[in-house]
């Protein structure tokens, strides 16, 4: 039986960040579940998020050859059974470097277009939100993000399963026991990863 492979893509300018800590937890949880893991640390690669002419989608060519970096990244992602994205929520979306990664790598002919699909079975989006769940609910930000990520990106590219897990109030507004709060956020992330690992064989 082939070992399931999970790609972990994360984006944060600081290695000493909660995002980095959560990413380490994700990787450890996946290893504990017997998964092979490919870590992609976008800031440390470093990944250029700017989509230039060479990587502009070729609408009339499903087999277009994009830049060497993009073609290598496409091949790596297409080997994965699942992808976990870990990122801070900035302006109710993800950092520009992650947006640019998706713009360049999840390209026409390889992840969508002409009936072609990503091939990845499951996607988990772990977003670290500085604001509270109450603040997000006030303007339906969580629903907006879930529709964008689960339907607009993952669903459009043919992923069988996609879920957004928001880890709220990372700034600790009104929290008296911050270490305890962080511990709960980390456990929420670990549970989400365990759920992905448990569901993956059935997809």
DRENMI-798637 format. One record per residue (C-alpha): residue in one letter; z, y, x. Coordinates in nm, 3 decimals. Layout:
BEGIN
{rec a {Z Y X}};
...
***
This chain:
BEGIN
{rec x {0.000 0.000 0.000}};
{rec x {-0.099 0.341 0.136}};
{rec x {0.185 0.585 0.199}};
{rec x {0.154 0.886 -0.034}};
{rec x {0.076 1.206 0.155}};
{rec x {0.215 1.545 0.052}};
{rec x {0.105 1.878 0.190}};
{rec x {0.378 2.143 0.207}};
{rec x {0.239 2.495 0.228}};
{rec x {0.488 2.776 0.271}};
{rec x {0.475 3.149 0.326}};
{rec x {0.747 3.378 0.459}};
{rec x {0.745 3.621 0.752}};
{rec x {1.093 3.510 0.867}};
{rec x {1.187 3.163 0.987}};
{rec x {1.553 3.245 0.916}};
{rec x {1.493 3.293 0.543}};
{rec x {1.598 3.111 0.230}};
{rec x {1.232 3.021 0.181}};
{rec x {1.235 2.846 0.520}};
{rec x {1.558 2.667 0.432}};
{rec x {1.416 2.548 0.099}};
{rec x {1.101 2.432 0.278}};
{rec x {1.309 2.225 0.520}};
{rec x {1.492 2.073 0.222}};
{rec x {1.159 1.991 0.056}};
{rec x {1.028 1.816 0.366}};
{rec x {1.351 1.620 0.412}};
{rec x {1.346 1.510 0.047}};
{rec x {0.984 1.396 0.072}};
{rec x {1.056 1.198 0.387}};
{rec x {1.356 1.038 0.215}};
{rec x {1.122 0.932 -0.066}};
{rec x {0.892 0.761 0.184}};
{rec x {0.620 1.023 0.177}};
{rec x {0.404 1.134 0.469}};
{rec x {0.423 1.512 0.504}};
{rec x {0.181 1.771 0.642}};
{rec x {0.354 2.108 0.687}};
{rec x {0.147 2.425 0.682}};
{rec x {0.346 2.732 0.790}};
{rec x {0.096 3.006 0.712}};
{rec x {0.270 3.284 0.904}};
{rec x {0.318 3.079 1.220}};
{rec x {-0.032 2.921 1.237}};
{rec x {-0.115 3.213 1.197}};
{rec x {-0.352 3.198 0.901}};
{rec x {-0.594 3.485 0.843}};
{rec x {-0.585 3.550 0.467}};
{rec x {-0.890 3.777 0.462}};
{rec x {-1.191 3.613 0.301}};
{rec x {-1.488 3.718 0.511}};
{rec x {-1.860 3.667 0.453}};
{rec x {-1.869 3.321 0.611}};
{rec x {-1.619 3.188 0.356}};
{rec x {-1.757 3.364 0.051}};
{rec x {-1.822 3.100 -0.219}};
{rec x {-2.181 2.975 -0.213}};
{rec x {-2.252 2.938 -0.583}};
{rec x {-2.590 2.769 -0.532}};
{rec x {-2.473 2.517 -0.271}};
{rec x {-2.202 2.263 -0.354}};
{rec x {-2.209 2.134 0.003}};
{rec x {-2.193 2.469 0.179}};
{rec x {-2.040 2.469 0.525}};
{rec x {-1.777 2.738 0.554}};
{rec x {-1.592 2.849 0.868}};
{rec x {-1.449 2.585 1.101}};
{rec x {-1.093 2.679 1.002}};
{rec x {-1.168 2.650 0.633}};
{rec x {-1.356 2.321 0.661}};
{rec x {-1.068 2.168 0.859}};
{rec x {-0.818 2.294 0.601}};
{rec x {-1.031 2.159 0.315}};
{rec x {-1.042 1.815 0.477}};
{rec x {-0.666 1.815 0.529}};
{rec x {-0.589 1.915 0.171}};
{rec x {-0.830 1.662 0.024}};
{rec x {-0.637 1.385 0.202}};
{rec x {-0.318 1.483 0.018}};
{rec x {-0.192 1.317 -0.298}};
{rec x {0.023 1.619 -0.381}};
{rec x {0.080 1.975 -0.265}};
{rec x {0.407 2.168 -0.269}};
{rec x {0.389 2.545 -0.232}};
{rec x {0.707 2.731 -0.132}};
{rec x {0.703 3.109 -0.143}};
{rec x {0.896 3.425 -0.232}};
{rec x {0.787 3.583 -0.559}};
{rec x {0.642 3.925 -0.481}};
{rec x {0.513 4.133 -0.771}};
{rec x {0.536 3.825 -0.994}};
{rec x {0.293 3.635 -0.777}};
{rec x {0.289 3.497 -0.422}};
{rec x {0.249 3.672 -0.085}};
{rec x {-0.098 3.792 0.013}};
{rec x {-0.120 3.535 0.292}};
{rec x {-0.087 3.252 0.038}};
{rec x {-0.334 3.416 -0.201}};
{rec x {-0.579 3.443 0.088}};
{rec x {-0.521 3.079 0.180}};
{rec x {-0.618 2.970 -0.171}};
{rec x {-0.912 3.213 -0.178}};
{rec x {-1.054 3.071 0.145}};
{rec x {-0.958 2.703 0.137}};
{rec x {-0.973 2.611 -0.231}};
{rec x {-1.341 2.693 -0.224}};
{rec x {-1.643 2.628 -0.443}};
{rec x {-1.802 2.288 -0.404}};
{rec x {-1.487 2.126 -0.271}};
{rec x {-1.216 2.213 -0.522}};
{rec x {-1.421 2.327 -0.821}};
{rec x {-1.781 2.370 -0.930}};
{rec x {-2.046 2.120 -1.032}};
{rec x {-1.787 1.888 -1.179}};
{rec x {-1.610 1.852 -0.845}};
{rec x {-1.232 1.852 -0.835}};
{rec x {-0.956 1.898 -0.582}};
{rec x {-0.855 1.530 -0.571}};
{rec x {-0.487 1.623 -0.543}};
{rec x {-0.291 1.453 -0.820}};
{rec x {0.017 1.674 -0.842}};
{rec x {0.111 2.031 -0.748}};
{rec x {0.457 2.184 -0.738}};
{rec x {0.501 2.560 -0.705}};
{rec x {0.848 2.658 -0.582}};
{rec x {0.890 3.033 -0.620}};
{rec x {1.199 3.213 -0.493}};
{rec x {1.259 3.506 -0.727}};
{rec x {1.489 3.790 -0.630}};
{rec x {1.545 3.887 -0.994}};
{rec x {1.740 3.698 -1.260}};
{rec x {1.606 3.462 -1.525}};
{rec x {1.711 3.717 -1.788}};
{rec x {1.498 3.986 -1.626}};
{rec x {1.201 3.750 -1.606}};
{rec x {1.241 3.646 -1.969}};
{rec x {1.243 4.008 -2.085}};
{rec x {0.870 4.045 -2.021}};
{rec x {0.769 3.677 -2.012}};
{rec x {0.700 3.686 -1.640}};
{rec x {0.778 3.316 -1.596}};
{rec x {0.528 3.218 -1.866}};
{rec x {0.267 3.449 -1.714}};
{rec x {0.313 3.293 -1.370}};
{rec x {0.314 2.939 -1.507}};
{rec x {-0.013 2.996 -1.691}};
{rec x {-0.173 3.154 -1.386}};
{rec x {-0.066 2.880 -1.142}};
{rec x {-0.068 2.569 -1.360}};
{rec x {-0.375 2.648 -1.569}};
{rec x {-0.573 2.915 -1.387}};
{rec x {-0.555 2.752 -1.043}};
{rec x {-0.428 2.392 -1.050}};
{rec x {-0.580 2.298 -1.385}};
{rec x {-0.910 2.467 -1.311}};
{rec x {-0.935 2.266 -0.989}};
{rec x {-0.859 1.941 -1.172}};
{rec x {-0.503 1.860 -1.064}};
{rec x {-0.355 1.605 -1.303}};
{rec x {-0.008 1.757 -1.295}};
{rec x {0.119 2.104 -1.203}};
{rec x {0.460 2.262 -1.246}};
{rec x {0.622 2.593 -1.154}};
{rec x {0.990 2.591 -1.062}};
{rec x {1.140 2.937 -1.021}};
{rec x {1.461 2.971 -0.819}};
{rec x {1.616 3.283 -0.964}};
{rec x {1.838 3.561 -0.831}};
{rec x {1.798 3.488 -0.462}};
{rec x {1.930 3.840 -0.395}};
{rec x {2.258 3.745 -0.560}};
{rec x {2.289 4.025 -0.816}};
{rec x {2.629 3.986 -0.982}};
{rec x {2.699 3.661 -0.797}};
{rec x {3.053 3.632 -0.658}};
{rec x {3.007 3.296 -0.486}};
{rec x {2.679 3.341 -0.300}};
{rec x {2.707 3.023 -0.089}};
{rec x {2.765 2.824 -0.407}};
{rec x {2.472 2.995 -0.576}};
{rec x {2.242 2.918 -0.283}};
{rec x {2.358 2.556 -0.287}};
{rec x {2.257 2.531 -0.654}};
{rec x {1.915 2.680 -0.582}};
{rec x {1.861 2.433 -0.300}};
{rec x {1.963 2.142 -0.522}};
{rec x {1.726 2.261 -0.796}};
{rec x {1.442 2.254 -0.544}};
{rec x {1.541 1.908 -0.422}};
{rec x {1.551 1.773 -0.779}};
{rec x {1.203 1.914 -0.842}};
{rec x {1.072 1.737 -0.532}};
{rec x {1.238 1.410 -0.632}};
{rec x {1.073 1.438 -0.974}};
{rec x {0.734 1.488 -0.811}};
{rec x {0.789 1.185 -0.585}};
{rec x {0.894 0.969 -0.880}};
{rec x {0.600 1.072 -1.099}};
{rec x {0.329 1.057 -0.831}};
{rec x {0.265 0.679 -0.841}};
{rec x {0.187 0.693 -1.214}};
{rec x {-0.076 0.967 -1.185}};
***
